[in-house]
Amino acid sequence: MSPPFGRVLVIGGGAMATGIAARLSAAGIETVVLVRRRDAVAAVGDEIARRCASLVELGATARESVRPATVLADEAPRGFVLAVESVTEDAQTKRAVLARAETLVADDGIVATNTSSLRLADLADGLTRPELFAGWHWFNPAELVPLVEVTGGPRTAPETLDRLSSLSTAIGKQPITLRRDHAGFVANRLQYALLREAYALVEEGVCGVEDIDRAVVAGLGLRWAAIGPFSSMDAAGLDVHEAVTEQLFPQLSRSTGVPALLRDARSSGATGMKGGRGLLGDYPPDAAREIAARRDAVLALLAAAGREAKE
């Protein structure tokens, strides 16, 4: 079944924008990508094509369904049914991009933001059709992670959220629709709550950073990928869950500052894999590529298993 949408505009040329464009293109949707610099057009097009090819190789989409994206700079046609921005996480920058996006969509076209932390109410400021504005939050790598969060601002029409949710499902995503705008939405709040405790455990000398990763990959991640945290507690028994909650909740980290481990890493110039050094040490180029390839292969397997379970 074809997705219930026409031509879509993606604004941005970074990792998230190219991943979103790849997923849309792989679902057969006519996709146009608008980038800031003319000299980036070829590289962005190549990256989208690479991500589409990986989707095919990993078995996440059929080769014949892929519709190549068009990458443009400076100007774009008008009349899109949806424009989604995925630019730097800065409110002023996003507001300017969203205002431009509003001029490029049809009269009933949706303008969406891929923000991961900013409030929708703040980003909607200045839009002429706030009822057609919504959050459409994807997760890196966007072409592979099934989850998307659909969020409305104070004046977003319910139909706008329904349309975005329907599109998400049609392109193979698993959407959740938030009942109200909330800073960080759902997944990032869960992720950062775990990260706060992870930093605290390392800084208190309980374990090392490698142990934290292993605990999640070999334990929590596997269990939660199968049935989720609340289902896991139902399986364990709510009497046990209540008893552990009473013991552990008072002892969990309540820190509100940037962890010293992260602050020290940033002070030394570390930026993670993209810069060759992160919390776990150095990342030679080959190592970073191998880690990304392993991550993508596991994500594709989990996504396939999830589809089979639903069927």
C-alpha positions as CSV (number, residue, x, y, z in Angstrom):
1,M,0.0,0.0,0.0
2,S,1.4,3.4,-0.9
3,P,1.9,5.9,1.9
4,P,-1.0,8.4,2.1
5,F,1.2,11.4,1.4
6,G,2.5,13.2,-1.7
7,R,5.7,15.2,-2.1
8,V,7.7,15.8,1.1
9,L,10.4,18.4,1.8
10,V,13.3,17.7,4.3
11,I,15.3,20.8,5.3
12,G,18.9,20.1,6.4
13,G,21.9,18.1,5.3
14,G,23.2,16.5,8.5
15,A,23.0,12.9,9.7
16,M,19.3,13.2,10.9
17,A,18.1,14.9,7.8
18,T,19.8,12.4,5.4
19,G,18.4,9.5,7.5
20,I,14.9,10.9,7.4
21,A,15.1,11.5,3.6
22,A,16.5,8.0,3.1
23,R,13.6,6.4,5.0
24,L,11.0,8.5,3.1
25,S,12.7,7.7,-0.3
26,A,12.9,4.0,0.6
27,A,9.2,4.0,1.2
28,G,8.6,5.3,-2.3
29,I,7.7,8.9,-1.3
30,E,8.9,11.7,-3.6
31,T,11.4,13.5,-1.4
32,V,13.2,16.8,-1.9
33,V,16.0,17.8,0.4
34,L,16.9,21.5,0.8
35,V,20.4,22.3,2.1
36,R,22.0,25.6,2.9
37,R,25.2,25.4,0.7
38,R,25.3,24.6,-3.0
39,D,28.7,22.9,-2.6
40,A,27.0,20.3,-0.2
41,V,24.4,19.1,-2.7
42,A,26.4,16.3,-4.2
43,A,27.7,15.0,-0.8
44,V,24.2,15.0,0.7
45,G,22.8,13.2,-2.3
46,D,25.5,10.6,-2.0
47,E,24.9,10.1,1.7
48,I,21.1,9.6,1.2
49,A,21.8,7.1,-1.6
50,R,24.3,5.2,0.7
51,R,21.7,5.0,3.5
52,C,19.0,3.8,1.0
53,A,21.5,1.1,-0.2
54,S,22.2,0.0,3.3
55,L,18.4,-0.3,4.0
56,V,18.2,-2.7,1.0
57,E,21.4,-4.6,2.0
58,L,20.1,-5.1,5.5
59,G,16.7,-6.3,4.2
60,A,14.8,-3.3,5.8
61,T,13.3,-2.3,2.4
62,A,12.8,-3.6,-1.1
63,R,15.2,-2.2,-3.8
64,E,12.3,-1.6,-6.2
65,S,10.5,0.7,-3.6
66,V,13.3,3.2,-3.4
67,R,12.7,6.5,-5.0
68,P,15.8,8.7,-5.2
69,A,15.6,12.0,-3.4
70,T,16.3,15.3,-5.1
71,V,18.8,17.6,-3.3
72,L,18.6,21.3,-3.8
73,A,20.3,24.4,-2.5
74,D,18.9,27.9,-2.1
75,E,15.5,27.4,-3.7
76,A,12.9,24.8,-3.6
77,P,9.5,24.3,-5.4
78,R,6.3,24.9,-3.5
79,G,3.2,22.9,-2.7
80,F,4.6,20.2,-0.5
81,V,2.2,18.3,1.7
82,L,4.8,18.1,4.4
83,A,8.0,20.0,5.3
84,V,10.2,18.7,8.1
85,E,13.2,20.6,9.4
86,S,16.2,18.9,10.9
87,V,18.7,21.6,11.5
88,T,20.8,22.6,14.5
89,E,19.1,22.4,17.9
90,D,18.8,26.1,18.4
91,A,15.4,27.8,18.8
92,Q,16.2,30.9,16.9
93,T,17.6,29.0,13.9
94,K,14.7,26.6,13.9
95,R,12.1,29.3,14.0
96,A,13.6,31.0,11.0
97,V,13.7,27.7,9.1
98,L,10.1,26.8,10.1
99,A,8.9,30.2,8.9
100,R,10.5,29.6,5.5
101,A,9.1,26.0,5.4
102,E,5.6,27.4,5.9
103,T,5.9,29.3,2.6
104,L,6.8,26.1,0.8
105,V,4.0,23.8,1.8
106,A,0.5,23.7,0.4
107,D,-2.3,25.6,2.2
108,D,-3.1,22.5,4.1
109,G,0.5,21.3,4.3
110,I,2.1,20.3,7.6
111,V,5.2,21.9,8.9
112,A,7.1,19.6,11.3
113,T,10.2,19.9,13.5
114,N,12.6,17.1,14.3
115,T,13.6,18.8,17.6
116,S,14.8,16.5,20.3
117,S,14.5,18.9,23.3
118,L,12.9,22.2,22.5
119,R,9.3,23.1,23.4
120,L,6.8,23.2,20.5
121,A,5.2,26.3,21.9
122,D,8.4,28.2,21.6
123,L,9.1,27.0,18.0
124,A,5.5,27.8,16.9
125,D,6.0,31.5,17.7
126,G,5.6,33.5,14.4
127,L,3.9,30.8,12.3
128,T,0.8,31.8,10.5
129,R,-0.8,28.3,10.6
130,P,0.1,26.9,14.0
131,E,-2.7,24.3,13.7
132,L,-0.6,22.6,11.0
133,F,2.6,22.6,13.0
134,A,3.8,19.6,15.0
135,G,6.9,17.8,16.3
136,W,8.0,14.7,14.4
137,H,11.0,13.4,16.4
138,W,13.2,10.7,14.8
139,F,16.1,8.8,16.3
140,N,19.6,8.3,15.0
141,P,20.1,6.4,12.6
142,A,16.8,7.8,11.4
143,E,16.4,5.3,8.6
144,L,16.7,2.3,10.9
145,V,15.3,3.1,14.4
146,P,11.5,2.4,14.2
147,L,10.4,4.9,16.9
148,V,9.1,8.4,16.1
149,E,7.5,10.8,18.5
150,V,4.6,12.8,17.3
151,T,3.9,15.9,19.4
152,G,1.5,18.9,19.2
153,G,2.0,22.4,20.3
154,P,-0.7,24.4,22.1
155,R,-2.6,25.1,18.9
156,T,-1.9,22.0,16.8
157,A,-5.0,20.4,15.4
158,P,-5.6,16.8,16.3
159,E,-6.0,16.0,12.5
160,T,-2.4,17.2,12.0
161,L,-1.1,14.6,14.6
162,D,-3.3,11.9,13.0
163,R,-1.8,12.6,9.5
164,L,1.7,12.5,10.8
165,S,1.0,9.3,12.7
166,S,-0.5,7.7,9.7
167,L,2.4,8.6,7.5
168,S,4.8,7.2,10.1
169,T,3.0,3.9,10.2
170,A,2.9,3.8,6.4
171,I,6.7,4.1,6.0
172,G,7.4,1.4,8.6
173,K,7.8,3.5,11.7
174,Q,6.3,2.9,15.1
175,P,4.8,6.3,16.3
176,I,3.8,7.3,19.8
177,T,1.7,10.5,20.1
178,L,2.3,12.6,23.2
179,R,-0.7,13.8,25.0
180,R,0.9,17.1,25.6
181,D,4.0,19.1,24.7
182,H,6.8,18.1,27.2
183,A,10.5,19.2,27.2
184,G,12.6,16.2,25.9
185,F,9.4,14.3,25.0
186,V,9.4,10.7,26.1
187,A,12.4,8.7,24.8
188,N,15.0,11.4,25.6
189,R,13.8,11.8,29.1
190,L,14.0,8.1,29.7
191,Q,17.5,8.0,28.0
192,Y,18.8,10.9,30.0
193,A,17.4,9.6,33.3
194,L,19.4,6.4,32.7
195,L,22.5,8.4,31.6
196,R,22.4,10.5,34.8
197,E,22.5,7.3,36.9
198,A,25.2,5.8,34.6
199,Y,27.5,8.8,35.1
200,A,26.8,8.7,38.9
201,L,27.8,5.0,39.1
202,V,31.1,5.7,37.2
203,E,32.0,8.8,39.2
204,E,31.2,7.0,42.5
205,G,33.7,4.3,41.5
206,V,31.1,1.5,41.3
207,C,32.1,0.5,37.8
208,G,33.8,1.7,34.6
209,V,32.2,3.2,31.5
210,E,32.7,-0.1,29.6
211,D,30.8,-1.9,32.3
212,I,27.8,0.5,31.9
213,D,27.7,-0.2,28.2
214,R,27.9,-3.9,28.7
215,A,25.1,-3.8,31.4
216,V,22.8,-2.2,28.9
217,V,23.8,-4.1,25.7
218,A,23.9,-7.5,27.3
219,G,21.1,-7.0,29.8
220,L,18.7,-4.1,29.9
221,G,18.8,-3.4,26.2
222,L,17.9,-7.0,25.2
223,R,15.1,-7.3,27.7
224,W,13.6,-3.9,26.9
225,A,13.9,-4.5,23.2
226,A,11.8,-7.6,23.7
227,I,8.9,-6.3,25.9
228,G,9.7,-2.9,27.4
229,P,10.3,-1.7,31.0
230,F,6.7,-1.8,32.3
231,S,6.1,-5.2,30.7
232,S,9.3,-6.4,32.3
233,M,8.1,-5.3,35.7
234,D,4.8,-7.0,35.2
235,A,6.7,-10.2,34.3
236,A,8.9,-9.8,37.4
237,G,6.0,-9.3,39.7
238,L,4.7,-6.0,41.0
239,D,5.3,-7.0,44.6
240,V,9.0,-7.5,43.9
241,H,9.0,-4.3,41.8
242,E,7.4,-2.3,44.7
243,A,9.9,-3.6,47.2
244,V,12.9,-2.7,45.0
245,T,11.5,0.7,44.2
246,E,11.2,1.5,47.9
247,Q,14.9,0.5,48.4
248,L,16.4,2.1,45.3
249,F,14.5,5.2,44.4
250,P,15.8,7.2,47.4
251,Q,19.4,6.2,46.5
252,L,19.3,7.2,42.8
253,S,21.2,10.2,41.5
254,R,19.4,13.6,41.7
255,S,22.2,15.6,40.1
256,T,21.1,18.5,38.0
257,G,24.5,19.6,36.6
258,V,26.6,18.3,33.7
259,P,28.5,15.2,35.0
260,A,32.2,15.8,35.7
261,L,33.2,12.9,33.4
262,L,31.4,14.6,30.5
263,R,32.7,18.1,31.4
264,D,36.3,16.8,31.6
265,A,36.0,15.1,28.2
266,R,34.6,18.2,26.6
267,S,37.2,20.4,28.2
268,S,39.9,18.2,26.6
269,G,38.3,18.7,23.2
270,A,36.6,15.3,22.9
271,T,33.5,15.3,20.7
272,G,32.9,11.6,20.4
273,M,33.4,9.3,17.4
274,K,33.0,12.2,14.9
275,G,36.2,13.8,16.3
276,G,38.1,10.5,17.0
277,R,37.9,10.7,20.8
278,G,35.0,10.2,23.3
279,L,34.1,8.8,26.7
280,L,35.5,5.4,25.9
281,G,38.8,6.7,24.5
282,D,40.1,7.0,20.9
283,Y,38.2,6.0,17.8
284,P,40.3,5.5,14.7
285,P,38.3,6.0,11.5
286,D,38.0,2.3,10.8
287,A,36.8,1.6,14.4
288,A,34.1,4.2,14.2
289,R,32.8,2.8,10.9
290,E,32.9,-0.8,12.2
291,I,30.9,0.3,15.3
292,A,28.3,2.1,13.2
293,A,28.0,-0.9,10.8
294,R,27.5,-3.3,13.8
295,R,24.9,-1.0,15.3
296,D,23.0,-0.7,12.0
297,A,23.0,-4.5,11.5
298,V,21.6,-5.1,15.0
299,L,19.0,-2.5,14.5
300,A,17.9,-4.0,11.2
301,L,17.6,-7.4,12.9
302,L,15.6,-6.1,15.8
303,A,13.3,-4.1,13.5
304,A,12.7,-7.3,11.4
305,A,12.0,-9.3,14.5
306,G,9.6,-6.7,15.6
307,R,7.7,-6.8,12.3
308,E,7.5,-10.6,12.4
309,A,6.2,-10.5,16.0
310,K,3.4,-8.1,15.0
311,E,2.5,-10.3,12.1
